[in-house]
Amino acid sequence: MSGVEAGGGGLDQGRFRAVLGHFASGLVLVTGMHGDQPAGFTCQSFFSLSLDPPLIALAPGRSSTSWPKVSGSGSICVNVLAEDQEALARTFSQSGVDKFEGVGWSTSANGAPRLSGALAWLDCTVEEVHEAGDHWLVTARVTELESGSGQPLLFYRGGFGSFTA
């Protein structure tokens, strides 16, 4: 049976998560303005989609209460987390807390929060949002970007880590 639910014909969700957890990924904080308040969430499902035009994609959960706040203005900032920002990743993954309390940020050219200490950031305009199972598949056009120095924060098999060359 190896990973298939008995009688359901589908994959066992726990096994699916465990196997895909073997793919290491970086972590980003996706931010935007909800009225005059900053909003954001931690996202592991993020990738470069196209060079021409410059597009990225991300996949927030459909149950996310933060995604509608972040995306409301149509402008977002994708903040690539540095290896020393695990606490920030944990805070932004929670619901019902003031995620920006004590967090340094500035307003990017598109109006979205750009987080201090991020390894890189990309200002984007949301282009399309598609239903994709229990997530949204979001494509966004990159309008400005910058990178700093340092190492990325990684997520692997349910835990945080860093990259060593």
DSSP file (Angstrom, degrees, kcal/mol; ACC not computed):
  #  RESIDUE AA STRUCTURE BP1 BP2  ACC     N-H-->O    O-->H-N    N-H-->O    O-->H-N    TCO  KAPPA ALPHA  PHI   PSI    X-CA   Y-CA   Z-CA
    1    1 A M    >         0   0    0      0, 0.0     3,-1.5     0, 0.0     0, 0.0   0.000 360.0 360.0 360.0 -33.4    0.0    0.0    0.0
    2    2 A S  T 3   -     0   0    0      1,-0.3     3,-0.1     0, 0.0     0, 0.0   0.737 360.0 -17.1  25.8  77.6    2.9    2.3    0.6
    3    3 A G  T 3  S+     0   0    0      1,-0.3     9,-3.2     8,-0.1     2,-0.5   0.411 103.5 119.7  90.5  -2.0    1.4    5.7    1.2
    4    4 A V  B <   -A   11   0A   0     -3,-1.5    -1,-0.3     7,-0.3     7,-0.2  -0.844  65.9-118.7-101.1 132.7   -2.1    5.1   -0.1
    5    5 A E    >>  -     0   0    0      5,-2.9     4,-1.2    -2,-0.5     3,-0.6  -0.421  35.1-105.0 -66.1 137.7   -5.0    5.5    2.2
    6    6 A A  T 34 S-     0   0    0      1,-0.2    -1,-0.1     2,-0.2     4,-0.0  -0.474  98.6  -8.2 -63.8 125.6   -7.0    2.3    2.6
    7    7 A G  T 34 S+     0   0    0     -2,-0.3    -1,-0.2     1,-0.1    -2,-0.1   0.265 118.8  87.1  74.7 -14.2  -10.3    2.6    0.7
    8    8 A G  T <4 S-     0   0    0     -3,-0.6    -2,-0.2     2,-0.2    -1,-0.1   0.730  78.7-144.5 -92.4 -22.6   -9.7    6.3   -0.1
    9    9 A G     <  +     0   0    0     -4,-1.2     2,-0.2     1,-0.3    -3,-0.1   0.457  66.8  99.5  74.6  -2.5   -7.7    5.9   -3.3
   10   10 A G  S    S-     0   0    0     -5,-0.1    -5,-2.9     1,-0.1    -1,-0.3  -0.579  81.7 -84.7-110.8 175.4   -5.7    9.0   -2.3
   11   11 A L  B     -A    4   0A   0     -7,-0.2     2,-0.4    -2,-0.2    -7,-0.3  -0.519  44.9-105.4 -78.1 145.9   -2.3    9.6   -0.8
   12   12 A D     >  -     0   0    0     -9,-3.2     4,-2.6    -2,-0.2     5,-0.2  -0.596  27.4-143.1 -68.2 123.6   -1.9    9.6    3.0
   13   13 A Q  H  > S+     0   0    0     -2,-0.4     4,-2.5     1,-0.2     5,-0.2   0.860  97.0  52.3 -62.9 -37.6   -1.5   13.2    3.9
   14   14 A G  H  > S+     0   0    0      2,-0.2     4,-2.3     1,-0.2    -1,-0.2   0.921 112.7  44.3 -64.6 -43.6    1.0   12.6    6.7
   15   15 A R  H  > S+     0   0    0      2,-0.2     4,-2.8     1,-0.2     5,-0.3   0.904 111.6  54.0 -67.4 -40.8    3.2   10.5    4.4
   16   16 A F  H  X S+     0   0    0     -4,-2.6     4,-2.4     1,-0.2     5,-0.2   0.938 111.6  44.9 -56.7 -49.0    2.9   13.1    1.6
   17   17 A R  H  X S+     0   0    0     -4,-2.5     4,-1.5     1,-0.2    -1,-0.2   0.906 113.6  50.4 -62.3 -43.0    4.0   15.8    4.0
   18   18 A A  H  < S+     0   0    0     -4,-2.3     4,-0.3     2,-0.2    -2,-0.2   0.915 112.7  45.1 -64.5 -43.9    6.9   13.7    5.3
   19   19 A V  H >< S+     0   0    0     -4,-2.8     3,-1.6     1,-0.2    -2,-0.2   0.942 115.0  46.6 -67.2 -46.7    8.2   12.8    1.9
   20   20 A L  H >< S+     0   0    0     -4,-2.4     3,-1.8     1,-0.3    -1,-0.2   0.737  97.7  73.8 -69.0 -20.1    8.0   16.3    0.5
   21   21 A G  T 3< S+     0   0    0     -4,-1.5   136,-2.5     1,-0.3    -1,-0.3   0.634  79.7  74.8 -64.7 -12.8    9.6   17.6    3.7
   22   22 A H  T <  S+     0   0    0     -3,-1.6     2,-0.7    -4,-0.3    -1,-0.3   0.498  76.9  88.5 -77.9  -3.4   12.8   16.1    2.3
   23   23 A F  S <  S-     0   0    0     -3,-1.8     2,-0.2    -4,-0.1   134,-0.2  -0.869  77.5-141.9 -95.9 112.9   13.0   19.1   -0.1
   24   24 A A        +     0   0    0     -2,-0.7     2,-0.3   132,-0.1   132,-0.2  -0.506  26.4 178.0 -73.4 140.0   14.9   21.9    1.6
   25   25 A S  E     -B  155   0B   0    130,-2.1   130,-2.9    -2,-0.2     2,-0.1  -0.948  27.6-115.6-138.3 160.5   13.5   25.4    0.9
   26   26 A G  E     -B  154   0B   0     -2,-0.3     2,-0.4   128,-0.2   128,-0.2  -0.337  31.6-125.1 -81.2 174.7   14.1   28.9    1.8
   27   27 A L        -     0   0    0    126,-0.9    54,-2.5    54,-0.3     2,-0.3  -0.974  23.5-174.3-126.6 140.7   11.7   31.0    3.8
   28   28 A V  E     -DE  43  80C   0     15,-2.4    15,-3.1    -2,-0.4     2,-0.6  -0.927  21.2-137.9-127.9 155.6   10.1   34.3    2.9
   29   29 A L  E     -DE  42  79C   0     50,-2.4    50,-2.7    -2,-0.3     2,-0.6  -0.977  19.8-152.8-109.4 121.7    7.9   36.7    4.8
   30   30 A V  E     -DE  41  78C   0     11,-2.6    11,-1.6    -2,-0.6     2,-0.3  -0.848  21.6-177.4 -96.7 124.1    5.2   38.1    2.4
   31   31 A T  E     +DE  40  77C   0     46,-2.7    46,-2.3    -2,-0.6     2,-0.3  -0.852  14.4 152.1-125.8 156.7    4.1   41.6    3.5
   32   32 A G  E     -D   39   0C   0      7,-2.1     7,-2.6    -2,-0.3     2,-0.5  -0.951  43.1 -90.4-164.7 175.6    1.6   44.1    2.5
   33   33 A M  E     -D   38   0C   0     42,-0.4     2,-0.7    37,-0.3    40,-0.4  -0.857  20.9-164.1-103.7 134.5   -0.5   46.9    3.9
   34   34 A H  E >  S-D   37   0C   0      3,-3.5     3,-1.7    -2,-0.5     2,-0.5  -0.885  74.4 -53.3-113.3  94.6   -4.1   46.4    5.2
   35   35 A G  T 3  S-     0   0    0     -2,-0.7    38,-0.0     1,-0.2    -2,-0.0  -0.635 121.0 -25.0  68.2-122.0   -5.4   49.9    5.3
   36   36 A D  T 3  S+     0   0    0     -2,-0.5    -1,-0.2    -3,-0.1    -3,-0.0   0.239 124.1  90.8-104.4  13.2   -2.8   51.7    7.4
   37   37 A Q  E <  S-D   34   0C   0     -3,-1.7    -3,-3.5     0, 0.0     2,-0.1  -0.896  75.6-122.8-111.8 136.8   -1.6   48.6    9.2
   38   38 A P  E     -D   33   0C   0      0, 0.0     2,-0.3     0, 0.0    -5,-0.2  -0.484  31.1-175.5 -72.8 147.3    1.2   46.3    8.1
   39   39 A A  E     +D   32   0C   0     -7,-2.6    -7,-2.1    -2,-0.1     2,-0.3  -0.959   9.6 152.6-138.2 155.4    0.3   42.6    7.6
   40   40 A G  E     -D   31   0C   0     -2,-0.3     2,-0.3    -9,-0.2    -9,-0.2  -0.988  20.2-158.1-173.0 168.3    2.4   39.5    6.7
   41   41 A F  E     -D   30   0C   0    -11,-1.6   -11,-2.6    -2,-0.3     2,-0.3  -0.988  30.7-103.0-154.8 155.9    2.9   35.8    6.9
   42   42 A T  E     -D   29   0C   0     50,-1.0     2,-0.4    -2,-0.3   -13,-0.2  -0.640  38.2-171.1 -79.9 137.1    5.7   33.2    6.6
   43   43 A C  E     +D   28   0C   0    -15,-3.1   -15,-2.4    -2,-0.3     3,-0.1  -0.990  25.1 173.8-137.0 127.1    5.7   31.3    3.3
   44   44 A Q  S    S+     0   0    0     -2,-0.4     2,-1.4   -17,-0.2   -18,-0.2   0.680  71.9  77.9 -96.7 -25.9    7.8   28.3    2.3
   45   45 A S        +     0   0    0     14,-0.2    14,-1.9   -17,-0.1     2,-0.3  -0.665  66.3 125.0 -91.2  86.4    6.1   27.8   -1.0
   46   46 A F  E     +F   58   0C   0     -2,-1.4     2,-0.3    12,-0.2    12,-0.2  -0.997  26.3 158.2-143.3 139.2    7.8   30.5   -3.1
   47   47 A F  E     -F   57   0C   0     10,-2.5    10,-2.6    -2,-0.3     2,-0.3  -0.994  44.4 -96.6-160.1 160.0    9.8   30.4   -6.4
   48   48 A S  E     +F   56   0C   0     -2,-0.3     8,-0.3     8,-0.2     3,-0.1  -0.616  37.7 177.6 -73.6 134.8   11.0   32.3   -9.4
   49   49 A L  E     +     0   0C   0      6,-2.5     2,-0.3     1,-0.3     7,-0.2   0.787  55.4   2.6-110.8 -41.7    8.6   31.8  -12.3
   50   50 A S  E   > -F   55   0C   0      5,-1.9     5,-2.3     1,-0.1    -1,-0.3  -0.998  37.9-158.5-153.5 142.6    9.7   33.8  -15.3
   51   51 A L  T   5S+     0   0    0     -2,-0.3    -1,-0.1     1,-0.3    -2,-0.0   0.804  86.3  63.1 -86.4 -34.6   12.6   36.1  -16.3
   52   52 A D  T   5S+     0   0    0      1,-0.4    -1,-0.3     2,-0.1     0, 0.0  -0.838 120.8  16.8-137.7  97.5   10.6   37.8  -19.1
   53   53 A P  T   5S-     0   0    0      0, 0.0     2,-0.9     0, 0.0    -1,-0.4   0.549 109.3-117.3 -78.5 163.8    8.4   39.2  -17.7
   54   54 A P  T   5 +     0   0    0      0, 0.0    88,-2.6     0, 0.0     2,-0.3  -0.567  51.1 164.1 -73.3 105.4    9.9   39.0  -14.2
   55   55 A L  E   < -FG  50 141C   0     -5,-2.3    -6,-2.5    -2,-0.9    -5,-1.9  -0.925  22.2-170.6-125.8 147.7    7.4   36.9  -12.3
   56   56 A I  E     -FG  48 140C   0     84,-2.4    84,-2.2    -2,-0.3     2,-0.3  -0.836  11.1-149.3-123.0 166.9    7.4   35.0   -9.0
   57   57 A A  E     +FG  47 139C   0    -10,-2.6   -10,-2.5    -2,-0.3     2,-0.3  -0.984  14.6 175.2-136.1 149.7    4.9   32.6   -7.6
   58   58 A L  E     -FG  46 138C   0     80,-1.9    80,-3.0    -2,-0.3   -12,-0.2  -0.961  20.5-143.1-147.2 163.3    3.9   31.8   -4.0
   59   59 A A        -     0   0    0    -14,-1.9   -14,-0.2    -2,-0.3   -15,-0.2  -0.703  16.6-176.0-136.4  83.9    1.2   29.6   -2.5
   60   60 A P        -     0   0    0      0, 0.0    76,-2.9     0, 0.0   -17,-0.1  -0.496  38.8 -98.7 -74.0 149.2   -0.5   30.8    0.7
   61   61 A G  B >   -H  135   0C   0     74,-0.2     3,-1.5    -2,-0.2    74,-0.3  -0.358  22.2-128.1 -65.2 145.6   -3.0   28.4    2.4
   62   62 A R  T 3  S+     0   0    0     72,-2.7    73,-0.2     1,-0.3    -1,-0.1   0.730 110.6  57.2 -68.0 -20.0   -6.6   29.0    1.6
   63   63 A S  T 3  S+     0   0    0     71,-0.5    -1,-0.3     4,-0.0     2,-0.1   0.479  79.8 123.5 -87.1  -2.0   -7.3   29.1    5.3
   64   64 A S    <   -     0   0    0     -3,-1.5   -23,-0.0     1,-0.2    31,-0.0  -0.359  44.8-167.4 -62.1 131.0   -4.8   31.9    5.9
   65   65 A T  S  > S+     0   0    0      2,-0.1     4,-0.5     1,-0.1    -1,-0.2   0.610  87.1  56.3 -89.5 -14.7   -6.3   34.9    7.6
   66   66 A S  H  > S+     0   0    0      2,-0.1     4,-2.8     1,-0.1     3,-0.4   0.850  91.5  67.6 -84.7 -36.7   -3.2   37.0    6.7
   67   67 A W  H  > S+     0   0    0      1,-0.2     4,-2.7     2,-0.2     5,-0.2   0.904  98.9  50.4 -55.4 -46.7   -3.2   36.5    2.9
   68   68 A P  H  > S+     0   0    0      0, 0.0     4,-0.8     0, 0.0    -1,-0.2   0.872 114.0  46.5 -60.7 -33.6   -6.4   38.5    2.3
   69   69 A K  H  < S+     0   0    0     -4,-0.5     3,-0.4    -3,-0.4     4,-0.4   0.929 114.7  46.3 -70.3 -45.3   -4.9   41.4    4.4
   70   70 A V  H  < S+     0   0    0     -4,-2.8     3,-0.5     1,-0.2   -37,-0.3   0.897 117.8  41.8 -63.8 -41.8   -1.6   41.3    2.6
   71   71 A S  H >< S+     0   0    0     -4,-2.7     3,-1.3    -5,-0.2    -1,-0.2   0.548  85.5  97.5 -87.7  -7.5   -3.0   41.1   -0.9
   72   72 A G  T 3< S+     0   0    0     -4,-0.8    -1,-0.2    -3,-0.4    -2,-0.1   0.816  87.7  42.8 -54.0 -37.8   -5.8   43.6   -0.5
   73   73 A S  T 3  S-     0   0    0     -3,-0.5    -1,-0.3   -40,-0.4    -2,-0.1   0.642 107.1-123.0 -84.7 -13.8   -3.8   46.5   -2.0
   74   74 A G  S <  S+     0   0    0     -3,-1.3    52,-2.6     1,-0.2     2,-0.5   0.337  82.3 100.2  87.6  -7.6   -2.4   44.5   -4.8
   75   75 A S  E     + I   0 125C   0     50,-0.2   -42,-0.4    -5,-0.2     2,-0.3  -0.947  46.9 171.0-115.3 131.3    1.2   45.3   -3.8
   76   76 A I  E     - I   0 124C   0     48,-2.3    48,-3.0    -2,-0.5     2,-0.4  -0.893  24.5-143.5-131.6 162.6    3.3   42.9   -1.8
   77   77 A C  E     -EI  31 123C   0    -46,-2.3   -46,-2.7    -2,-0.3     2,-0.7  -0.998  10.7-151.4-125.9 128.7    6.9   42.6   -0.7
   78   78 A V  E     -EI  30 122C   0     44,-2.7    44,-1.9    -2,-0.4     2,-0.6  -0.897  13.3-163.3 -99.4 114.8    8.6   39.2   -0.5
   79   79 A N  E     -EI  29 121C   0    -50,-2.7   -50,-2.4    -2,-0.7     2,-0.5  -0.890  10.3-144.7-103.7 112.5   11.3   39.4    2.2
   80   80 A V  E     -EI  28 120C   0     40,-2.7    39,-2.5    -2,-0.6    40,-1.0  -0.658  25.3-125.9 -79.3 123.7   13.9   36.5    1.9
   81   81 A L        -     0   0    0    -54,-2.5    72,-2.0    -2,-0.5   -54,-0.3  -0.461  14.0-136.8 -79.4 141.2   14.9   35.5    5.4
   82   82 A A  B >   -K  152   0D   0     70,-0.3     3,-2.2    35,-0.3    -1,-0.1  -0.496  33.7 -99.2 -87.4 162.0   18.5   35.4    6.6
   83   83 A E  T 3  S+     0   0    0     68,-2.5     3,-0.4     1,-0.3    71,-0.1   0.698 121.5  55.8 -58.6 -21.7   19.8   32.6    8.8
   84   84 A D  T 3  S+     0   0    0     67,-0.3    -1,-0.3     1,-0.2     3,-0.3   0.251  88.8  80.5 -94.6  13.9   19.5   34.6   12.0
   85   85 A Q    <>  +     0   0    0     -3,-2.2     4,-2.0     1,-0.2    -1,-0.2   0.007  47.6 117.9-111.1  28.7   15.7   35.3   11.4
   86   86 A E  H  > S+     0   0    0     -3,-0.4     4,-2.4     1,-0.2     5,-0.2   0.906  75.8  55.0 -60.0 -42.4   14.2   32.1   12.7
   87   87 A A  H  > S+     0   0    0     -3,-0.3     4,-2.4     1,-0.2    -1,-0.2   0.889 107.6  50.4 -59.6 -38.7   12.3   33.9   15.5
   88   88 A L  H  > S+     0   0    0      2,-0.2     4,-2.6     1,-0.2    -1,-0.2   0.907 108.7  51.6 -64.8 -42.6   10.8   36.2   12.9
   89   89 A A  H  X S+     0   0    0     -4,-2.0     4,-0.7     1,-0.2    -2,-0.2   0.908 111.8  47.3 -60.5 -42.0    9.7   33.2   10.7
   90   90 A R  H >< S+     0   0    0     -4,-2.4     3,-0.7     2,-0.2     4,-0.3   0.920 112.4  48.8 -66.6 -44.0    8.0   31.7   13.8
   91   91 A T  H >< S+     0   0    0     -4,-2.4     3,-1.5     1,-0.2    -2,-0.2   0.927 110.9  49.4 -61.7 -46.1    6.3   34.9   14.8
   92   92 A F  H 3< S+     0   0    0     -4,-2.6   -50,-1.0     1,-0.3    -1,-0.2   0.593 103.1  62.6 -73.7  -9.4    4.9   35.5   11.3
   93   93 A S  T << S+     0   0    0     -4,-0.7    -1,-0.3    -3,-0.7     2,-0.2   0.526  90.7  88.6 -88.9  -5.5    3.6   31.9   11.1
   94   94 A Q    <   -     0   0    0     -3,-1.5     2,-0.3    -4,-0.3     3,-0.3  -0.552  69.2-137.0 -91.9 155.6    1.2   32.5   14.0
   95   95 A S  S    S+     0   0    0     -2,-0.2     3,-0.1     1,-0.2    -2,-0.1  -0.821  79.7  23.6-105.6 150.8   -2.3   33.8   13.9
   96   96 A G  S    S+     0   0    0     -2,-0.3     2,-0.3     1,-0.2    -1,-0.2   0.658  94.3 108.4  75.4  17.5   -3.8   36.4   16.3
   97   97 A V  S    S-     0   0    0     -3,-0.3     2,-1.4    -6,-0.1    -1,-0.2  -0.865  80.8-104.6-120.9 159.0   -0.5   38.1   17.3
   98   98 A D    >   -     0   0    0     -2,-0.3     3,-1.4     1,-0.2    -6,-0.0  -0.691  39.0-174.3 -80.1  94.9    1.0   41.5   16.6
   99   99 A K  T 3  S+     0   0    0     -2,-1.4    -1,-0.2     1,-0.3    -7,-0.1   0.739  77.3  51.4 -66.0 -24.8    3.6   40.2   14.1
  100  100 A F  T >  S+     0   0    0    -62,-0.2     3,-2.1    -3,-0.1     2,-0.3   0.416  74.0 127.7 -96.1   1.7    5.2   43.6   13.6
  101  101 A E  T <  S-     0   0    0     -3,-1.4     3,-0.1     1,-0.3    -3,-0.0  -0.443  90.9  -3.8 -62.3 120.3    5.7   44.4   17.3
  102  102 A G  T 3  S+     0   0    0     -2,-0.3     2,-0.5     1,-0.2    -1,-0.3   0.536 103.1 131.0  75.4   7.8    9.4   45.2   17.7
  103  103 A V    <   -     0   0    0     -3,-2.1     2,-0.3   -15,-0.0    -1,-0.2  -0.817  54.6-133.7 -98.4 127.8   10.2   44.5   14.0
  104  104 A G        +     0   0    0     -2,-0.5    12,-2.8    12,-0.1     2,-0.3  -0.622  40.3 150.4 -77.7 133.3   12.1   47.1   12.0
  105  105 A W  E     -L  115   0E   0     -2,-0.3     2,-0.3    10,-0.3    10,-0.2  -0.987  28.0-155.8-156.7 160.3   10.6   47.8    8.6
  106  106 A S  E     -L  114   0E   0      8,-2.3     8,-3.4    -2,-0.3     2,-0.6  -0.886  34.6 -97.0-132.3 165.5   10.3   50.6    6.1
  107  107 A T  E     -L  113   0E   0     -2,-0.3     5,-0.1     6,-0.2    -2,-0.0  -0.748  38.8-142.4 -88.0 124.9    7.9   51.3    3.4
  108  108 A S    >   -     0   0    0      4,-2.9     3,-1.9    -2,-0.6    -1,-0.0  -0.217  34.0 -91.6 -77.6 174.5    9.0   50.1    0.0
  109  109 A A  T 3  S+     0   0    0      1,-0.3    -1,-0.1     2,-0.1    -2,-0.0   0.800 128.9  50.2 -58.2 -30.6    8.4   52.0   -3.3
  110  110 A N  T 3  S-     0   0    0      2,-0.1    -1,-0.3   -34,-0.1   -35,-0.1   0.441 121.1-106.9 -90.0   1.0    5.1   50.0   -3.8
  111  111 A G  S <  S+     0   0    0     -3,-1.9    -2,-0.1     1,-0.3   -34,-0.1   0.316  79.1 124.9  95.8  -8.4    3.9   50.8   -0.2
  112  112 A A  S    S-     0   0    0    -36,-0.2    -4,-2.9     1,-0.1    -1,-0.3  -0.508  70.9 -92.4 -84.1 153.8    4.4   47.3    1.2
  113  113 A P  E     -L  107   0E   0      0, 0.0     2,-0.6     0, 0.0    -6,-0.2  -0.477  32.7-158.6 -67.8 129.0    6.6   46.7    4.4
  114  114 A R  E     -L  106   0E   0     -8,-3.4    -8,-2.3    -2,-0.3     2,-0.2  -0.956  21.2-132.4-106.7 119.3   10.2   45.9    3.7
  115  115 A L  E >   -L  105   0E   0     -2,-0.6     3,-1.3   -10,-0.2   -10,-0.3  -0.503  14.8-116.6 -82.2 137.2   11.7   44.1    6.7
  116  116 A S  T 3  S+     0   0    0    -12,-2.8   -12,-0.1     1,-0.2    -1,-0.1  -0.424  97.1  20.4 -66.3 140.5   15.0   45.1    8.2
  117  117 A G  T 3  S+     0   0    0      1,-0.3   -35,-0.3    -2,-0.1    -1,-0.2   0.427  83.2 148.8  83.1  -1.5   17.7   42.5    8.0
  118  118 A A    <   -     0   0    0     -3,-1.3    -1,-0.3     1,-0.1   -37,-0.2  -0.366  52.0-132.6 -64.8 146.9   16.1   40.5    5.2
  119  119 A L  S    S-     0   0    0    -39,-2.5    29,-3.3     1,-0.2     2,-0.3   0.839  84.5 -14.1 -68.2 -34.2   18.7   38.7    3.0
  120  120 A A  E     -IJ  80 147C   0    -40,-1.0   -40,-2.7    27,-0.3     2,-0.3  -0.969  64.1-153.3-158.8 162.8   16.8   40.1   -0.1
  121  121 A W  E     -IJ  79 146C   0     25,-2.5    25,-2.1    -2,-0.3     2,-0.4  -0.995   1.8-161.8-145.2 151.5   13.5   41.7   -1.0
  122  122 A L  E     -IJ  78 145C   0    -44,-1.9   -44,-2.7    -2,-0.3     2,-0.4  -0.979  11.8-148.3-134.2 118.7   11.3   41.8   -4.0
  123  123 A D  E     +IJ  77 144C   0     21,-2.8    20,-2.9    -2,-0.4    21,-1.3  -0.737  32.2 178.7 -82.7 134.2    8.5   44.4   -4.5
  124  124 A C  E     -IJ  76 142C   0    -48,-3.0   -48,-2.3    -2,-0.4     2,-0.5  -0.944  32.9-139.7-140.2 155.9    5.7   42.9   -6.5
  125  125 A T  E     -IJ  75 141C   0     16,-2.2    16,-2.7    -2,-0.3   -50,-0.2  -0.982  35.4-118.8-112.7 124.6    2.3   43.5   -8.0
  126  126 A V  E     + J   0 140C   0    -52,-2.6    14,-0.3    -2,-0.5     3,-0.1  -0.447  36.8 172.5 -65.0 128.5   -0.1   40.6   -7.7
  127  127 A E  E     +     0   0C   0     12,-2.8     2,-0.3     1,-0.4    13,-0.2   0.841  58.1   4.4-103.3 -52.6   -1.2   39.5  -11.2
  128  128 A E  E     - J   0 139C   0     11,-1.6    11,-2.6     2,-0.0     2,-0.4  -0.986  49.9-163.8-140.8 148.0   -3.2   36.3  -10.8
  129  129 A V  E     - J   0 138C   0     -2,-0.3     2,-0.4     9,-0.2     9,-0.2  -0.991  15.9-177.0-132.1 123.5   -4.6   34.2   -8.0
  130  130 A H  E     - J   0 137C   0      7,-2.5     7,-2.9    -2,-0.4     2,-0.3  -0.918  30.9-113.4-120.6 144.8   -5.8   30.6   -8.8
  131  131 A E  E     + J   0 136C   0     -2,-0.4     5,-0.2     5,-0.2     2,-0.2  -0.611  36.0 176.2 -71.0 134.1   -7.4   28.0   -6.5
  132  132 A A  E >   - J   0 135C   0      3,-2.7     3,-1.7    -2,-0.3     2,-0.2  -0.672  54.4 -73.9-143.3  83.7   -5.0   25.1   -6.1
  133  133 A G  T 3  S-     0   0    0      1,-0.3    -1,-0.3    -2,-0.2     0, 0.0  -0.463 113.4 -12.7  63.9-126.5   -6.3   22.5   -3.7
  134  134 A D  T 3  S+     0   0    0     -2,-0.2   -72,-2.7    -3,-0.1   -71,-0.5   0.242 133.7  59.6 -91.9  14.3   -6.1   23.8   -0.2
  135  135 A H  E <  S-HJ  61 132C   0     -3,-1.7    -3,-2.7   -74,-0.3     2,-0.4  -0.821  79.1-118.8-129.3 169.8   -3.8   26.7   -1.3
  136  136 A W  E     - J   0 131C   0    -76,-2.9     2,-0.6    -2,-0.3    -5,-0.2  -0.872  19.8-142.9-101.4 144.8   -3.9   29.7   -3.6
  137  137 A L  E     - J   0 130C   0     -7,-2.9    -7,-2.5    -2,-0.4     2,-0.4  -0.959  25.3-169.7-108.3 114.4   -1.4   29.8   -6.4
  138  138 A V  E     -GJ  58 129C   0    -80,-3.0   -80,-1.9    -2,-0.6     2,-0.4  -0.882  12.5-165.4-111.4 130.3   -0.4   33.5   -6.7
  139  139 A T  E     -GJ  57 128C   0    -11,-2.6   -12,-2.8    -2,-0.4   -11,-1.6  -0.936  13.8-179.3-110.7 141.4    1.7   35.0   -9.6
  140  140 A A  E     -GJ  56 126C   0    -84,-2.2   -84,-2.4    -2,-0.4     2,-0.5  -0.996  26.0-124.5-142.1 143.8    3.2   38.4   -9.1
  141  141 A R  E     -GJ  55 125C   0    -16,-2.7   -16,-2.2    -2,-0.3     2,-0.4  -0.752  26.0-130.1 -89.3 129.5    5.2   40.8  -11.2
  142  142 A V  E     + J   0 124C   0    -88,-2.6   -18,-0.3    -2,-0.5     3,-0.1  -0.672  30.3 171.6 -80.5 126.3    8.5   42.0   -9.7
  143  143 A T  E     +     0   0C   0    -20,-2.9     2,-0.3    -2,-0.4   -19,-0.2   0.631  67.4   3.9-109.5 -21.3    8.8   45.7  -10.0
  144  144 A E  E     + J   0 123C   0    -21,-1.3   -21,-2.8     2,-0.0    -1,-0.4  -0.966  65.8 176.1-160.2 149.9   11.9   46.3   -7.8
  145  145 A L  E     + J   0 122C   0     -2,-0.3     2,-0.3   -23,-0.2   -23,-0.2  -0.993   6.2 178.3-157.7 159.4   14.4   44.1   -6.0
  146  146 A E  E     - J   0 121C   0    -25,-2.1   -25,-2.5    -2,-0.3     2,-0.3  -0.982  10.1-155.2-159.2 151.8   17.6   44.1   -3.9
  147  147 A S  E     - J   0 120C   0     -2,-0.3   -27,-0.3   -27,-0.2     2,-0.1  -0.960   4.3-166.0-132.9 154.9   19.8   41.7   -2.1
  148  148 A G        -     0   0    0    -29,-3.3     2,-0.3    -2,-0.3   -29,-0.1  -0.247  33.6 -83.0-113.4-155.8   22.3   41.9    0.8
  149  149 A S  S    S+     0   0    0     -2,-0.1     2,-0.3     2,-0.0    -1,-0.1  -0.802  73.4  66.9-115.8 160.9   24.9   39.6    2.0
  150  150 A G  S    S-     0   0    0     -2,-0.3   -68,-0.0   -68,-0.1    -2,-0.0  -0.822  77.3 -61.2 128.8-168.5   24.7   36.6    4.3
  151  151 A Q        -     0   0    0     -2,-0.3   -68,-2.5     1,-0.0   -67,-0.3  -0.837  47.9-110.0-117.2 153.3   23.2   33.2    4.3
  152  152 A P  B     -K   82   0D   0      0, 0.0    11,-0.7     0, 0.0     2,-0.5  -0.426  22.3-118.3 -82.2 155.8   19.5   32.1    4.0
  153  153 A L  E     - C   0 162B   0    -72,-2.0  -126,-0.9  -126,-0.2     2,-0.3  -0.810  38.6-158.4 -85.1 130.6   17.3   30.6    6.6
  154  154 A L  E     -BC  26 161B   0      7,-2.9     7,-2.0    -2,-0.5     2,-0.4  -0.788  14.7-149.2-114.6 156.5   16.2   27.1    5.4
  155  155 A F  E     +BC  25 160B   0   -130,-2.9  -130,-2.1    -2,-0.3     2,-0.3  -0.995  25.4 164.0-124.6 127.2   13.4   24.8    6.2
  156  156 A Y  E >   - C   0 159B   0      3,-2.9     3,-1.7    -2,-0.4  -134,-0.2  -0.964  63.5 -15.0-150.2 125.5   13.9   21.0    6.0
  157  157 A R  T 3  S-     0   0    0   -136,-2.5  -135,-0.1    -2,-0.3     3,-0.1   0.860 128.7 -47.8  49.9  43.9   11.9   18.1    7.4
  158  158 A G  T 3  S+     0   0    0      1,-0.2     2,-0.3  -137,-0.1    -1,-0.3   0.510 121.4  90.5  83.3   5.0    9.9   20.3    9.7
  159  159 A G  E <  S-C  156   0B   0     -3,-1.7    -3,-2.9     0, 0.0     2,-0.3  -0.864  71.3-112.1-133.2 166.8   12.9   22.2   11.2
  160  160 A F  E     +C  155   0B   0     -2,-0.3     2,-0.3    -5,-0.2    -5,-0.2  -0.661  41.7 147.9 -95.7 151.0   14.9   25.3   10.6
  161  161 A G  E     -C  154   0B   0     -7,-2.0    -7,-2.9    -2,-0.3     2,-0.3  -0.916  33.4-115.0-161.3-173.3   18.6   25.4    9.5
  162  162 A S  E     -C  153   0B   0     -2,-0.3     2,-0.4    -9,-0.2    -9,-0.1  -0.869  29.2-101.5-134.6 169.2   21.2   27.3    7.6
  163  163 A F        -     0   0    0    -11,-0.7     2,-0.5    -2,-0.3   -80,-0.1  -0.737  26.2-170.8 -96.0 134.8   23.3   26.7    4.5
  164  164 A T              0   0    0     -2,-0.4    -2,-0.0     1,-0.1   -13,-0.0  -0.989 360.0 360.0-124.9 123.1   27.0   25.7    4.7
  165  165 A A              0   0    0     -2,-0.5    -1,-0.1     0, 0.0    -2,-0.0   0.498 360.0 360.0 -72.5 360.0   29.0   25.7    1.5
